[in-house]
């Protein structure tokens, strides 16, 4: 039985044989960024089902392939679609692609997601940058025996989202006139949406937005020494005193409407970021 380290190295070696130069930046093309892959130059697209130990995404709108190439002057490795804990996968399976990105050479992880907005200052269609998070998923990818080759036993989380990358994101947003707000993100397991009482609780403990992903990937990335930037698309308002049933078609429409702004923002960040 292979251990986690061996699975990561086998997947990375398989990808390396097919993709050329090592990537500098890993990108998770979640909601709002799903089509960014088309801008990657000289792409090498590898379906998840072909990559050793990768699992396939079952989420709506997630293509399910790894794309390596050049974007805004950087060598990148991009996940077109993530896998979620609620799909029935283990935390190790959810975070394996991030571990492999790091093993390939990526020192930065940029990811996007869809969130419900609980802060009254947030509206559907807003884009936020994650400043901090709360993990309420009931699990953690770092649970279990620690492999020191992957990271330290007790990784520090005083700065899970890199302040330098956050500053670059805000500078690019200002220069390109892209509205960008700050938010504390809380991750829950899903797949159900929250009750009014749960939204009220989540807001009380300090969260501005809520979603069902990203925190496991952040934890694995920080454990491996990567710098992380998280961007969120607010797809619906989650106010407990005026809660309405979610409209999936409307949520998708809102998410798609943010695509040009998110693509411009990420391209600008890649071009401007240091290191």
Backbone bond lengths (Angstrom), bond angles and torsions (degrees), N, CA, C in turn:
res aa  C-N    CA-C-N  psi(-1)  N-CA   C-N-CA  omega(-1)  CA-C   N-CA-C  phi
1 X - - - 1.469 - - 1.531 108.81 -
2 X 1.340 116.86 123.53 1.460 120.60 178.85 1.525 110.83 -72.50
3 X 1.337 115.86 147.11 1.461 118.80 172.72 1.527 109.29 -90.67
4 X 1.333 116.06 176.29 1.457 120.59 -175.13 1.523 111.80 -59.31
5 X 1.312 117.36 -44.00 1.456 121.53 -179.19 1.533 110.69 -57.43
6 X 1.315 116.94 -45.10 1.459 120.58 -177.99 1.524 111.40 -66.11
7 X 1.336 117.27 -38.02 1.465 120.25 178.08 1.525 110.64 -64.75
8 X 1.325 116.51 -41.35 1.465 120.61 178.71 1.521 110.83 -62.87
9 X 1.327 116.30 -45.74 1.466 120.03 -177.67 1.525 111.66 -66.87
10 X 1.325 116.88 -36.86 1.464 119.82 179.44 1.526 110.61 -66.24
11 X 1.344 116.47 -44.16 1.462 119.86 178.49 1.523 110.74 -63.77
12 X 1.340 116.80 -43.53 1.465 120.75 -179.20 1.524 111.05 -63.65
13 X 1.322 117.27 -40.41 1.461 120.64 -179.92 1.530 110.56 -65.18
14 X 1.333 116.80 -40.00 1.471 121.60 179.39 1.528 110.23 -62.75
15 X 1.321 116.27 -43.78 1.467 121.47 179.80 1.528 110.36 -67.59
16 X 1.318 116.20 -43.05 1.469 121.49 -177.29 1.527 111.27 -59.71
17 X 1.307 117.79 -37.09 1.464 122.29 -179.92 1.528 112.08 -63.50
18 X 1.333 116.61 -23.69 1.462 121.16 -172.64 1.524 114.10 -109.69
19 X 1.330 117.56 -8.45 1.466 118.19 -166.56 1.522 116.62 -119.82
20 X 1.294 119.61 -10.68 1.463 118.92 177.91 1.510 114.08 85.57
21 X 1.355 116.11 -134.62 1.459 122.33 -171.79 1.530 112.58 -61.52
22 X 1.330 115.16 150.49 1.465 121.61 179.63 1.528 110.77 -69.48
23 X 1.319 118.33 139.72 1.469 121.18 179.11 1.530 111.73 -77.81
24 X 1.327 115.22 151.28 1.465 121.71 173.39 1.530 111.03 -93.29
25 X 1.330 115.64 -33.19 1.461 121.29 -170.64 1.524 109.89 -131.13
26 X 1.333 115.88 134.52 1.448 121.71 171.25 1.519 108.85 -100.63
27 X 1.330 117.32 139.91 1.462 121.95 -179.78 1.524 108.93 -130.60
28 X 1.319 116.65 130.49 1.458 121.19 171.95 1.521 107.24 -100.81
29 X 1.327 115.77 109.37 1.458 121.71 -176.08 1.522 109.19 -84.95
30 X 1.322 115.36 77.17 1.449 120.96 176.75 1.511 110.40 -83.58
31 X 1.312 116.46 -155.36 1.460 121.89 -177.57 1.526 111.42 -55.42
32 X 1.339 115.62 131.69 1.457 121.50 179.45 1.505 113.79 90.81
33 X 1.346 116.73 -17.02 1.463 120.10 -179.55 1.521 112.43 -121.67
34 X 1.319 117.18 6.75 1.450 120.29 -173.42 1.513 114.78 -57.05
35 X 1.344 117.31 -29.86 1.458 121.00 -177.45 1.526 113.38 -95.05
36 X 1.338 117.20 0.55 1.466 119.65 -179.72 1.525 110.90 -61.13
37 X 1.322 116.29 -26.02 1.455 120.33 -178.87 1.517 113.23 -56.91
38 X 1.335 117.72 -27.97 1.464 120.60 -178.47 1.519 111.72 -69.29
39 X 1.353 117.42 -17.33 1.459 121.18 179.86 1.528 112.22 -88.49
40 X 1.324 117.07 -8.73 1.460 120.50 -179.62 1.527 109.48 -71.80
41 X 1.312 116.06 126.99 1.462 121.89 -177.28 1.527 110.53 -86.56
42 X 1.331 115.46 147.49 1.471 122.66 -178.52 1.529 110.79 48.61
43 X 1.343 117.15 53.98 1.459 119.70 -172.60 1.525 113.58 -73.83
44 X 1.313 114.41 146.01 1.459 122.66 169.59 1.522 105.58 -119.68
45 X 1.333 117.76 107.87 1.463 122.60 -175.20 1.523 109.89 -100.83
46 X 1.326 115.63 126.97 1.459 122.15 -177.06 1.527 109.31 -125.92
47 X 1.349 118.34 110.57 1.467 120.28 178.68 1.524 111.31 -59.87
48 X 1.326 115.98 140.42 1.463 120.09 179.72 1.530 111.60 -53.82
49 X 1.330 115.86 -37.87 1.460 119.62 -176.70 1.519 113.89 -64.20
50 X 1.353 116.66 -18.02 1.465 120.47 179.49 1.525 112.64 -91.48
51 X 1.324 117.04 -20.85 1.469 121.38 -174.01 1.525 109.71 -83.90
52 X 1.325 118.18 128.57 1.465 119.81 180.00 1.528 112.21 -53.34
53 X 1.334 115.39 129.25 1.474 124.47 173.14 1.529 114.48 74.33
54 X 1.321 119.50 -3.67 1.467 120.62 173.38 1.533 108.51 -76.66
55 X 1.331 115.61 149.36 1.461 120.74 173.41 1.524 108.40 -111.00
56 X 1.319 116.30 158.30 1.461 120.45 -175.05 1.519 111.97 -91.13
57 X 1.336 115.76 141.32 1.461 121.23 178.64 1.520 110.15 -76.88
58 X 1.335 115.37 134.12 1.468 120.51 177.40 1.521 111.74 -107.33
59 X 1.328 117.28 0.49 1.464 121.06 -176.37 1.528 111.15 -73.60
60 X 1.321 115.90 144.51 1.465 122.12 179.84 1.524 111.24 -60.08
61 X 1.327 116.42 130.13 1.459 120.80 175.47 1.511 114.87 83.82
62 X 1.352 117.53 3.78 1.460 120.31 -179.96 1.527 108.97 -102.21
63 X 1.341 116.79 113.45 1.460 122.28 -173.16 1.519 111.88 -60.66
64 X 1.321 117.20 -45.97 1.453 120.43 178.25 1.516 114.44 87.87
65 X 1.340 116.47 50.14 1.456 119.66 174.73 1.522 110.56 -149.47
66 X 1.319 114.54 156.23 1.457 122.13 176.95 1.525 107.54 -99.39
67 X 1.337 116.14 131.12 1.463 120.35 -179.00 1.523 109.04 -122.15
68 X 1.315 116.92 124.91 1.461 122.91 178.01 1.510 109.30 -114.59
69 X 1.339 115.79 139.85 1.453 120.33 -179.49 1.511 110.85 171.07
70 X 1.320 116.10 -154.78 1.464 121.75 -177.22 1.529 110.85 -115.46
71 X 1.326 115.65 137.55 1.459 121.07 179.12 1.523 108.82 -146.35
72 X 1.333 116.38 123.39 1.464 123.00 179.05 1.527 112.18 51.43
73 X 1.327 116.03 40.22 1.450 120.86 176.34 1.516 115.01 81.15
74 X 1.325 117.48 7.15 1.467 121.51 -179.97 1.524 109.92 -119.20
75 X 1.317 115.84 146.61 1.458 121.25 171.68 1.527 107.03 -82.74
76 X 1.339 117.79 122.76 1.455 121.14 -173.67 1.524 110.95 -126.65
77 X 1.332 114.45 157.17 1.461 122.43 168.44 1.527 105.82 -126.85
78 X 1.319 116.52 120.37 1.460 121.03 -171.35 1.523 111.39 -120.73
79 X 1.320 115.45 133.82 1.459 121.88 171.83 1.525 108.32 -88.60
80 X 1.317 117.37 114.72 1.461 120.25 172.79 1.524 107.17 -87.53
81 X 1.312 114.14 86.88 1.454 121.00 -175.68 1.516 111.55 100.78
82 X 1.324 116.15 132.61 1.466 121.63 177.81 1.527 109.60 -102.57
83 X 1.321 115.04 170.64 1.462 120.37 170.04 1.527 107.52 -108.04
84 X 1.321 115.64 146.42 1.463 121.41 -173.41 1.522 111.26 -114.19
85 X 1.299 114.99 152.50 1.459 121.91 175.31 1.523 110.63 -60.01
86 X 1.343 116.71 -37.85 1.462 120.00 -176.96 1.529 112.91 -68.79
87 X 1.339 117.40 -14.30 1.458 119.93 176.93 1.529 111.97 -74.05
88 X 1.326 115.96 -6.03 1.455 120.40 179.28 1.514 114.04 100.96
89 X 1.332 116.28 5.94 1.455 120.14 179.34 1.521 110.85 -85.85
90 X 1.329 116.22 155.56 1.460 120.81 176.49 1.523 109.58 -75.85
91 X 1.323 116.29 163.67 1.465 120.49 176.97 1.528 110.81 -61.56
92 X 1.325 117.21 -34.21 1.459 119.41 178.49 1.526 110.57 -65.59
93 X 1.332 117.31 -40.29 1.463 120.55 178.35 1.527 111.49 -67.07
94 X 1.331 116.61 -39.13 1.465 121.33 179.94 1.525 111.13 -63.13
95 X 1.323 116.41 -38.09 1.469 120.50 -173.66 1.526 114.13 -97.71
96 X 1.335 117.98 -5.77 1.461 119.72 -179.54 1.529 112.67 -54.72
97 X 1.350 119.73 -44.23 1.473 118.20 179.59 1.534 113.71 -58.04
98 X 1.328 117.29 -36.76 1.467 120.18 178.18 1.521 110.01 -66.64
99 X 1.327 116.45 -42.64 1.467 120.39 177.24 1.532 110.44 -59.82
100 X 1.331 116.28 -39.65 1.458 120.38 -179.41 1.531 110.63 -70.07
101 X 1.331 117.60 -39.32 1.464 120.43 175.14 1.526 110.77 -55.33
102 X 1.332 115.07 -45.85 1.461 120.32 179.70 1.526 110.96 -64.23
103 X 1.338 116.81 -41.35 1.460 120.87 179.12 1.525 111.68 -64.57
104 X 1.335 116.90 -30.07 1.465 121.09 178.35 1.524 112.49 -74.42
105 X 1.345 116.55 -18.20 1.461 120.38 178.30 1.505 116.06 127.57
106 X 1.340 118.23 -6.25 1.467 120.67 -178.37 1.529 110.83 -69.10
107 X 1.325 115.74 128.32 1.457 120.64 177.93 1.511 113.48 -104.48
108 X 1.349 115.52 -5.79 1.472 122.02 -178.75 1.525 108.50 -129.32
109 X 1.326 116.02 141.14 1.464 121.70 173.99 1.521 108.88 -123.07
110 X 1.338 116.56 122.99 1.465 122.92 173.53 1.518 107.42 -113.70
111 X 1.324 117.25 128.23 1.468 119.36 -178.47 1.519 110.59 -137.89
112 X 1.337 114.62 153.34 1.455 120.26 177.12 1.517 109.36 -126.78
113 X 1.330 115.98 158.58 1.462 120.80 178.26 1.526 110.01 -155.15
114 X 1.320 115.39 171.80 1.457 122.20 174.06 1.516 108.58 -103.12
115 X 1.326 116.63 140.33 1.465 120.27 -177.45 1.523 110.42 -138.14
116 X 1.324 113.69 157.89 1.448 120.36 166.77 1.514 108.48 -92.31
117 X 1.314 116.84 139.56 1.458 121.08 -178.49 1.517 111.18 -95.41
118 X 1.331 116.39 121.00 1.465 121.47 179.14 1.524 111.96 -103.59
119 X 1.314 117.08 -18.52 1.458 122.01 176.45 1.528 108.42 -77.27
120 X 1.321 118.43 126.84 1.473 120.49 179.92 1.520 113.86 -59.09
121 X 1.335 117.23 -18.09 1.464 120.47 178.84 1.526 112.17 -81.01
122 X 1.335 117.61 -5.08 1.459 121.36 -178.92 1.524 110.06 -104.31
123 X 1.341 115.57 141.41 1.462 121.84 179.89 1.522 109.71 -128.93
124 X 1.331 118.29 155.44 1.464 120.33 175.15 1.521 111.10 -54.11
125 X 1.323 115.53 132.57 1.457 121.28 -177.36 1.514 113.38 100.46
126 X 1.331 117.83 -13.55 1.462 120.44 176.77 1.527 110.10 -70.32
127 X 1.327 115.35 149.23 1.463 122.25 173.08 1.519 107.77 -111.74
128 X 1.330 116.10 132.00 1.460 119.83 179.60 1.527 110.31 -122.62
129 X 1.306 115.37 154.72 1.461 121.90 171.45 1.524 106.97 -106.26
130 X 1.315 116.06 132.98 1.468 120.87 -176.46 1.525 109.60 -78.29
131 X 1.326 115.89 124.00 1.460 120.43 177.84 1.525 112.17 -96.60
132 X 1.339 116.55 -24.59 1.465 121.46 -178.45 1.525 107.34 -167.15
133 X 1.333 116.52 169.63 1.465 117.77 179.07 1.525 111.49 -143.51
134 X 1.329 114.03 164.78 1.457 123.59 172.42 1.525 106.71 -123.42
135 X 1.322 117.18 128.17 1.464 121.02 -179.57 1.518 110.20 -97.25
136 X 1.338 116.76 106.44 1.464 121.88 175.39 1.528 110.42 -118.44
137 X 1.326 116.51 30.85 1.461 120.13 -178.77 1.526 112.02 -81.23
138 X 1.316 116.78 -11.93 1.453 120.08 179.71 1.516 114.00 80.20
139 X 1.324 117.24 9.73 1.458 121.89 179.92 1.518 108.35 -156.09
140 X 1.337 116.35 170.72 1.452 121.99 -175.47 1.524 108.10 -153.70
141 X 1.330 119.43 130.68 1.461 120.77 -178.08 1.530 114.06 -67.57
142 X 1.326 116.97 -10.86 1.456 120.47 -178.19 1.528 112.86 -94.48
143 X 1.336 117.40 -1.92 1.465 121.38 178.35 1.526 109.37 -68.01
144 X 1.336 115.87 138.66 1.452 120.95 179.45 1.517 110.86 113.05
145 X 1.316 117.02 -179.37 1.466 120.10 179.03 1.516 110.94 -56.62
146 X 1.326 117.15 136.17 1.464 120.56 -179.75 1.513 110.77 -90.90
147 X 1.319 116.26 134.41 1.465 122.17 173.26 1.519 106.81 -99.71
148 X 1.313 116.92 112.02 1.465 121.15 -176.00 1.527 112.62 -61.70
149 X 1.325 117.43 -19.12 1.467 119.96 177.51 1.532 111.18 -70.36
150 X 1.333 116.41 -21.43 1.463 121.01 179.52 1.516 112.57 -92.95
151 X 1.336 117.07 -26.70 1.459 120.67 -177.82 1.509 110.75 161.05
152 X 1.324 116.57 174.66 1.460 121.50 -176.28 1.529 110.60 -76.75
153 X 1.322 116.39 159.72 1.457 121.36 -177.99 1.525 112.39 -60.66
154 X 1.338 117.01 -42.61 1.465 121.07 -176.34 1.535 109.92 -121.58
155 X 1.327 117.96 80.19 1.476 120.09 -178.31 1.526 111.46 -65.56
156 X 1.324 115.15 138.28 1.461 121.12 178.84 1.524 109.94 -74.18
157 X 1.335 116.44 137.32 1.463 120.67 -178.70 1.528 111.24 -122.20
158 X 1.324 116.82 29.22 1.464 119.30 177.96 1.528 111.55 -71.43
159 X 1.351 116.61 -19.74 1.468 120.82 178.03 1.525 108.98 -141.92
160 X 1.340 117.58 67.59 1.468 119.11 -177.53 1.521 112.96 -64.98
161 X 1.322 116.20 -29.85 1.470 121.51 178.46 1.527 107.43 -112.36
162 X 1.317 115.37 117.98 1.456 122.75 -169.18 1.528 112.47 -59.98
163 X 1.321 116.42 124.82 1.470 120.65 -176.39 1.520 111.79 -67.32
164 X 1.325 116.58 -32.58 1.460 119.03 177.47 1.517 111.88 -65.84
165 X 1.327 116.91 -42.76 1.460 120.68 177.39 1.525 110.80 -66.82
166 X 1.325 116.63 -37.60 1.462 120.83 177.78 1.527 110.12 -61.56
167 X 1.340 116.36 -44.20 1.461 120.54 179.21 1.523 111.01 -63.79
168 X 1.336 117.09 -40.20 1.461 120.83 177.47 1.523 110.69 -63.05
169 X 1.346 116.74 -43.30 1.460 120.88 179.11 1.523 111.23 -59.74
170 X 1.315 116.47 -43.57 1.466 119.71 -178.52 1.523 111.29 -70.29
171 X 1.336 117.23 -35.18 1.464 120.01 177.64 1.528 110.98 -66.88
172 X 1.327 116.58 -42.53 1.463 120.67 178.59 1.528 110.27 -65.05
173 X 1.333 116.09 -42.49 1.471 120.23 179.30 1.523 111.11 -60.82
174 X 1.331 116.28 -42.12 1.457 120.53 179.56 1.524 110.81 -65.06
175 X 1.324 116.27 -45.03 1.466 121.07 -178.48 1.535 111.34 -63.44
176 X 1.328 116.22 -37.73 1.471 120.32 -175.38 1.528 112.13 -97.55
177 X 1.319 115.46 7.55 1.474 121.29 177.86 1.533 112.39 56.99
178 X 1.337 114.34 44.21 1.464 121.50 176.76 1.523 107.93 -105.02
179 X 1.329 119.33 111.43 1.469 120.00 179.48 1.534 110.41 -57.86
180 X 1.314 116.82 129.64 1.465 122.17 -178.54 1.527 108.89 -141.93
181 X 1.323 116.54 122.33 1.455 121.55 -178.23 1.529 110.22 -111.49
182 X 1.306 116.83 157.89 1.461 122.04 176.85 1.528 109.96 -91.80
183 X 1.349 116.09 150.40 1.461 119.25 179.58 1.528 110.75 -156.42
184 X 1.322 115.55 146.01 1.462 122.82 168.15 1.528 106.66 -92.80
185 X 1.313 115.95 127.83 1.464 122.68 -172.95 1.526 110.33 -105.55
186 X 1.322 117.63 136.64 1.456 121.56 173.20 1.524 108.46 -115.57
187 X 1.335 115.77 132.98 1.463 121.44 179.74 1.516 109.78 -105.23
188 X 1.339 116.13 130.87 1.455 122.69 175.21 1.519 107.88 -120.54
189 X 1.325 116.70 164.58 1.460 120.34 -173.16 1.523 112.67 -71.37
190 X 1.346 117.97 -36.44 1.454 120.37 -173.99 1.534 110.15 71.57
191 X 1.335 118.50 -166.52 1.461 126.63 3.03 1.534 114.37 -86.07
192 X 1.323 117.77 -6.39 1.466 118.12 178.25 1.516 110.79 -70.12
193 X 1.332 115.37 151.38 1.453 119.52 170.82 1.525 108.75 -77.05
194 X 1.329 116.11 169.05 1.455 120.39 -170.92 1.532 112.43 -84.82
195 X 1.318 115.21 156.55 1.464 120.70 172.70 1.523 108.73 -79.84
196 X 1.319 116.34 167.00 1.468 120.56 177.80 1.521 110.35 -59.61
197 X 1.330 116.56 -41.01 1.468 120.11 179.46 1.524 111.29 -64.14
198 X 1.328 116.62 -37.34 1.469 119.79 179.10 1.528 111.01 -68.73
199 X 1.321 117.74 -41.09 1.461 119.74 175.98 1.530 110.28 -59.95
200 X 1.307 116.31 -42.52 1.463 120.37 179.91 1.533 110.19 -62.00
201 X 1.331 116.64 -41.95 1.466 121.75 178.32 1.531 110.98 -64.04
202 X 1.334 116.77 -47.54 1.464 121.05 -177.55 1.524 111.72 -62.00
203 X 1.314 116.11 -37.92 1.465 120.09 177.45 1.522 110.40 -67.96
204 X 1.322 116.27 -37.54 1.465 120.82 -178.76 1.529 111.92 -64.80
205 X 1.331 117.38 -34.04 1.470 119.82 -177.54 1.526 112.44 -85.38
206 X 1.334 117.33 5.39 1.463 119.55 170.17 1.507 116.71 108.53
207 X 1.330 118.80 8.37 1.458 120.47 -178.75 1.529 111.26 -91.91
208 X 1.327 115.55 144.51 1.462 122.50 176.76 1.527 111.72 -101.52
209 X 1.356 115.82 -31.45 1.458 121.45 -178.77 1.517 109.50 -134.68
210 X 1.346 115.91 158.96 1.463 120.42 -179.19 1.521 109.63 -137.41
211 X 1.341 115.49 141.70 1.459 121.37 178.35 1.511 110.97 -156.23
212 X 1.347 116.19 -171.96 1.464 121.72 -172.44 1.526 112.88 -125.00
213 X 1.326 116.81 27.05 1.468 119.34 -177.40 1.522 109.73 -154.90
214 X 1.327 115.84 -167.33 1.474 126.02 167.01 1.526 115.14 77.47
215 X 1.326 118.53 -42.86 1.461 119.38 -178.62 1.530 111.97 -63.54
216 X 1.342 120.18 -44.65 1.467 117.92 176.86 1.524 112.69 -57.78
217 X 1.343 116.07 -43.02 1.459 119.68 179.70 1.528 111.32 -64.13
218 X 1.328 116.70 -40.00 1.464 120.56 177.55 1.519 110.84 -61.82
219 X 1.324 117.08 -45.20 1.464 120.98 -179.29 1.529 111.15 -60.97
220 X 1.330 116.65 -44.78 1.460 119.91 179.47 1.525 111.09 -65.02
221 X 1.339 116.43 -39.98 1.464 120.39 -179.23 1.523 111.42 -65.59
222 X 1.320 116.61 -46.92 1.472 120.33 179.14 1.525 110.04 -63.65
223 X 1.314 117.20 -40.31 1.469 121.40 177.10 1.525 110.43 -57.35
224 X 1.343 116.90 -37.00 1.451 121.44 -178.98 1.518 114.71 -87.51
225 X 1.338 117.09 0.99 1.455 120.72 177.01 1.514 115.13 89.53
226 X 1.336 118.13 14.13 1.462 120.86 178.92 1.523 110.94 -83.99
227 X 1.322 116.17 153.07 1.462 122.63 171.22 1.519 107.90 -90.70
228 X 1.332 117.18 137.00 1.462 120.89 -170.84 1.523 111.57 -121.62
229 X 1.332 115.14 138.55 1.461 122.67 171.00 1.518 108.00 -128.20
230 X 1.340 117.09 128.84 1.448 121.63 179.27 1.518 111.57 -117.76
231 X 1.330 116.57 130.68 1.462 122.97 177.72 1.522 108.88 -121.58
232 X 1.324 116.13 139.34 1.465 120.67 -177.48 1.520 111.48 -126.87
233 X 1.326 115.26 145.28 1.461 122.54 172.45 1.528 107.43 -104.80
234 X 1.321 117.15 121.33 1.464 120.87 176.24 1.525 107.23 -79.69
235 X 1.333 116.27 113.26 1.468 119.94 -175.35 1.525 113.27 -100.36
236 X 1.328 117.18 -18.93 1.461 119.73 179.13 1.523 110.08 -158.42
237 X 1.313 116.05 158.69 1.466 122.02 178.53 1.522 109.76 -93.98
238 X 1.323 115.27 136.92 1.466 121.12 -174.99 1.523 109.84 -123.84
239 X 1.317 115.67 71.24 1.457 121.81 -179.21 1.532 108.44 -101.90
240 X 1.315 118.40 116.40 1.468 120.92 -171.33 1.517 115.59 -59.72
241 X 1.323 117.37 -28.58 1.461 119.38 -177.35 1.526 113.46 -85.19
242 X 1.341 116.81 -5.93 1.467 119.84 178.35 1.526 109.96 -142.04
243 X 1.327 115.25 41.58 1.462 121.31 -174.33 1.527 111.21 -74.49
244 X 1.331 114.53 135.21 1.460 121.00 177.94 1.526 109.00 -124.17
245 X 1.338 117.60 154.14 1.469 119.66 177.30 1.526 111.19 -56.89
246 X 1.332 115.98 140.72 1.462 120.43 -179.56 1.521 110.58 -68.43
247 X 1.319 115.85 138.95 1.458 122.87 176.93 1.529 107.57 -109.51
248 X 1.336 116.43 103.59 1.459 120.57 -173.50 1.527 111.35 -60.81
249 X 1.327 117.00 -41.25 1.467 119.96 -179.91 1.523 111.44 -61.14
250 X 1.333 116.29 -40.40 1.462 120.48 179.33 1.522 111.05 -68.29
251 X 1.341 116.10 -38.94 1.469 120.64 178.75 1.525 110.21 -61.47
252 X 1.316 116.85 -45.57 1.469 120.95 179.48 1.528 110.78 -63.43
253 X 1.330 116.51 -40.96 1.465 121.27 178.80 1.530 110.61 -61.20
254 X 1.332 116.64 -44.31 1.466 120.86 179.20 1.528 110.29 -63.02
255 X 1.334 116.10 -45.78 1.468 120.31 -179.41 1.523 110.88 -60.60
256 X 1.328 117.14 -44.60 1.469 120.27 -179.74 1.526 111.89 -63.84
257 X 1.330 116.18 -30.92 1.456 119.80 -179.58 1.515 113.96 -68.71
258 X 1.326 117.01 -19.67 1.471 120.36 179.96 1.523 112.49 -88.19
259 X 1.317 116.75 -8.47 1.458 120.94 -172.22 1.533 114.04 -54.27
260 X 1.344 120.39 -49.58 1.476 118.80 -179.23 1.523 112.96 -59.55
261 X 1.345 117.06 -38.92 1.463 119.69 -179.68 1.531 111.60 -67.59
262 X 1.332 116.10 -43.58 1.461 119.07 -179.47 1.525 111.64 -66.51
263 X 1.317 116.85 -39.87 1.463 119.90 178.25 1.526 110.86 -62.53
264 X 1.335 116.67 -44.08 1.466 120.68 179.23 1.523 110.19 -64.75
265 X 1.324 116.83 -39.16 1.457 121.30 -179.24 1.522 111.23 -65.36
266 X 1.334 116.97 -49.52 1.465 120.06 -178.66 1.518 111.79 -65.51
267 X 1.326 116.95 -41.06 1.473 119.49 177.48 1.518 110.70 -60.94
268 X 1.331 116.82 -41.21 1.460 120.80 178.10 1.510 112.83 -65.72
269 X 1.320 116.61 -39.61 1.471 121.04 178.41 1.515 110.17 -63.31
270 X 1.331 116.90 -45.44 1.467 120.23 179.19 1.518 111.23 -59.71
271 X 1.332 116.54 -40.81 1.464 120.48 -178.33 1.522 112.26 -69.94
272 X 1.322 116.89 -31.24 1.463 120.59 -171.99 1.530 114.89 -100.53
273 X 1.312 118.15 -20.40 1.469 118.58 -171.37 1.522 111.45 -68.08
274 X 1.319 114.25 148.38 1.470 121.15 179.56 1.517 109.64 -88.96
275 X 1.304 117.03 152.27 1.458 122.25 173.92 1.499 113.47 78.87
